[in-house]
Amino acid sequence: MNKILQRKSLEELMPLYQEISALPGTPVEPCFSCASCYDYVFYNKLLLNVANQKQMDRSSLEIELHKWKKIQLHDDILTSLKRSSRTKFGYEKYLPNRKVVYFDQNMLSDYDNDVYVYETINRLKKSFDICYSPSHLEEINKASTTDDVKRLLAKLTELTRNLVVLPSENGHFYAIEKPDYGLDRVNAYPGSTETVESLKFISSRERTLFLSKYDTEYHKKAIGNNDNIFDSLSDEDFHELLFFTRSSFATKSSMKENESRNEFLHAVYTLFGMLDLLSYRVDSQERTIKSSAHDIEHVIYASEADYFITKDKKLYMRAKQVYKFLDIKTSVLNHRDYLEKLETAT
């Protein structure tokens, strides 16, 4: 199928199909109890179209393959979650009596290896509580060596005094828990992080496939100066974006009135998907697109804090758009002026 997308003609591909058809073995009925059977049915149908010399629309084929790849990745994520039975917790709920700061992963990296940042943030601990989240642990888990992981967990404890923000059915709550417990829960889902990153990467292609009108330089410049993108969209355009993000929300108001944590997650993920389709502060390299999968989770967890501080300019701008639309009171600060603004706030 990919060769067809590479402009190979059906005549060129027929010997390949005939070779596949001539492989030994007898046909079997799909069991439909495993993912491979569903893949077989899907791909076999497309291959039969090639064998029968049917006219194939390459654009439609590209979309079909794209959709199926997303289904495969969603299934991989769910399969990974089902296989896990390890859910160790060691927390005690805690109610901070000071304002809470949430740093993104880049700021944590600077805290680990930049003396100036280390000393600056340590001064902040006299006036603010600083928290971490499971998303930090997922990124730490990708560190190259065991020693790196141990060092970063120790720095995380030093930075936050083990103050963590955790999910609950109706939102989030603060607790005191050593990050080792959270890392153990992350390791209980082998492969799920990489699958989420892959899903983010292939989803980044959807603007080109479905909404190329948002891919022009004129549009990108116009939207780049808009500080209230979602409310400024017409109902028609907003509904179109809801459709292409496969959202269950029907209107702007229904998204703003999310009540449970699942609805809140769905709202934030939908809004980030919309920003991707709208070409707003998008990444272009595969590595940065994949790493941005964690940005959404940081925005979600940081919504519980008073301040969200990030070094990533794109994440800074996107978080402000999402929080403004959903009326979230978290202040988004960048790494250049956060110290001045926090010192003013005390």
N, C-alpha and C positions, 0 to 999 in steps of 0.2 A: 504493500500500500504506500509505503514511504517512497518507493521508487516511482510510483505513478505521480506522486507530488513533485518528484524531481524531473518531471516532464518526460519520463520514459513512456514509449508507446506500448499499446497492448500487444502488438506483434513482438516487441522485444521481450515482453514479460511472459509470453505463452510457454516458452521452453522451461522457464522456472516453475510455472504452475504445473506443467506436465511432469516435471521431476518430483514435485511434492506429491502429486496424485499417484505416482508409481511407487512410492515408498511401501515396503512390505507391511502386512498387518491387515486385519479385518476391521470394518467400521464398527464402532460401539455407540450405544445410546448414552448421551450425557446423563450423569447422575444428578446434576443441578444441586449438589450438596457441597461443591467446592468451587472456588473462583475460576479454576482452569476450564471448567466446563462452560461457564458463561463466556469466557474469552473465546473458546472454540466456536461456539454458536455465532458470536458476533463476527469474528474474523472469517469464518468459513462462508458466511453469507456474502461478505464483500468479495472473497476470492471466487465464489461461484459467478458473481456478476462479471468478473474479469474473464473467467473461462467461457462464459456465454457471449463474450464480445459485446456486452451492453455498453451503451454510451455512458461515460462517467464524467461527472462534473467535478473537476479537481477542487474547487472551492468548497463544495458540499462535502466531499470526501475529507478534506482537511478539518472541517468542523466536526464531522462524525468521529474522526480519530481523536481529536482534541477532547471531545465530550467523554469518550470512552476512557481515555487516559485519566481524566479527573475522577471518573467512577472507580477505576482501579485504585487510585491513591486514597480516596475516601475509604474504600474497603480495607486497604492495608492498615490505615489508622485504627479503624474499629476492631480489626482482627488483633492488632497489637494490644489494644486495651483489654480485650476479652481474655487474652492469654495471661494477663497479670493477676496474681492473687496476693501480692505483697503490698500491704497498705499500712506500714508502721507509722505511728504518730507518737510524738513525745512532747506535745505542747501544753502550755497553760494559757488560757485566755488572759488578755491584758488590755487595759484601757489607758492609753497614753494621756498624760495630763499637760503635755506641751504640744505645740504644732509639729506635724510629722513631715519629713522630707523624703522623697523617693528619687534616687539617682538611677539613670539608665546604666547599661552595662559598660559603656565607654568611660563613664565617670568612675566606675568601680575599677576599671583597668588603670586609669590614671592614679587613683588612690593607691594602687598596688605598686606602681613603678615611677611616679613623679613625686619627688620630695616636697615641692611647693604645694601641690594639690593635697598631699597627705597632711601636711601641717595646717593648711587652710581649713580643710573639712573637719579636722580634729578640733579646731577652735569652735566650729559650729555646734559641736556636740554639747557644748556648755549651755546652749539655749534651745536646741531642737532635738527631737527624737528622729532617728534615721532608720528606715526599715528596708528589708529586702523582700523578695517574692520568689515563688517557684520558678518564675521565668529567668531570674538571675542564675539559679542552680542549673537550669537546662543549658544555659550558655557556658557556665563554668565546666559542665560535664564534657564539653567539646574540647577542653584544654588538652594539649598534646601528651602530657605525661601525668602520672599519678602524683608526682611531687608538685607539679603546677596546681593540680586540683586541691591538694592539701593546703598549699600556701594560700590560694585564693579563698578557701573556706575559712582559714584562720583570719585573713584580712576582713572577710565579711562579718565574722563575729566581732572583731575589733571595731569595725565601722558601726555596726547596728546594735551591738550588745544583744544579739540574737532576736531582735524585734522583727517579726515576720508578718506580712499580710497574707491571709489564706482565704480561699473561697468557701462560701456557705451557700445553702439553697437560695437564700434571699439577698445575697450580696457578698460582702467580705467582712472579715473580723481580724483584729490584731491579736497576736499571741507571742509568747516567748518560747522559741524552739531552736535547738542547735541545728545548723544547716545540714549536718550529716543525715538527719532523719529525712529531710526533704530530698537530698541527693539520692538516698536509697529508693525513694518513691519514683524519682526520675529514671533511675536504672531499672525499675520494674517494668518499664515500657520500652524495651529495646527496639530501636529502629523508628520509633514514632516521630522523634524530632526531625530526622532526616526526611521522612515522608512528608511531614508538614512543610518543610522547606521546598521540597520538590513540587508540592501542590501550589505553593506560592509562586514558584518560577513559571510553571506552565499557565497559571492563571494570568500572569502578566502579559500574555499574548492575546488576551481576549479583546482588548481595545482594537487591535489590528484586524481581528476576525469579524467583529460585530459592529464597532462604532468608530470607523476610521475618520468620521467628521471631527472627532476630538483629538486627532493626531496631527493637526496642522500647527505650524509655528504661530500663526495668528491667534488661534484659540489658546495655545499655551501661554502666550504673553498676556492675553486678556484675563485669563483665569488666575494667573500668577499674582495679580494685583487685587484680587477680590478677598476680603477678610471675612466674608460670610457666604461661602459658596452655596451651601445646601439650601438656606432660606431664599437665596436669590434665584434658584432654579425654578422654572415654571413647573406646575403640577404635572404637566405632560412629560417634560424631560425627566423629572424626578421619578415618575412611574416607569418610564422606559429603563432607567438605570436600575430600579428595583427588579425589573424583569430579568435583565442581563446578569445581575448578581444573584439571581435565584432566591431572592428574599421572600419571606412570608409576610413581611409588612406590606400594607396597602397604601398608606399615606404618610406624609411627614408627621402628622399629629400622632398616629399610632406608634411610630418609632420613638417619638419623644416620651410617650407615656408607658415605656417598658416598666414592668413591675417586678419580675423575678430576675435572678442573675442570668439565667439562660437567655431571657429576652434582651437583657443588657449586652451580653456577649454577642448575640446575633446582631444587635443594632450596631455595635462598634465594628464588627467584621464587615457588615454590609456597607457602612460608611467608608471604610478603608478600601473596599472593593470599588465603590463609586469613585473615589479619588483616583484609583488606578485607571479606571475607564475614562475619566475626565482629563488624564495626563497631568494631574496636579502633583508636582514634586515627586516624579517617578524616578526610580533607579533604572539604569540601563545595563549594568554588568550582571552576569549570572550570580557571582559571589555576593554582591550587595543585595540583589533581589531576594536571594535565599535567606540571608541574614536578617532582612527586614521582616521576615515572618515572626520574629520575636518582638518586633516593635509594637504590634497590636496588643500582645499580652502585657507588655510594659505599660501601655496606655490604659489598659483595663485595670491592672492592679494599682497604678498610680492614681486612679480616680478616687481612691479611698483616702489618699494623703492630701495635705494642704498644699504641697509644692511638688512639682515634677521637674527635675533638672536634667537636661540632655545636652550632649555635645553635637548631636546630629541635627543639622539645620532643617533637613527635610522632615524628620520626625517632629521637631519643634513646631514647624508650621502646620503639619497634619494634626498633631495633638490639639493645637489651639482651635482648629476648625471643628474637630469632633466634639471637644468639650463645650464650645460655644453653642453648637446646634443642640446638644443634649442637655444644656444648662447645668453642666458640672462645674463646681466652684473651684476645682484644683487650678492653681496658678502654674502656668508653664514658663520656665525660665531657661535661658541658655547658659552655657558654661562660662561666658565672658563676664556677665553682670550679675550672676546669681548672688555672689557674696555681698555686693553693695545693697541689693534689694532685700536680702534676708536680714542684714544688719539694721536696715531701716525699719523692718517689720518687728524687731524685738523692742 
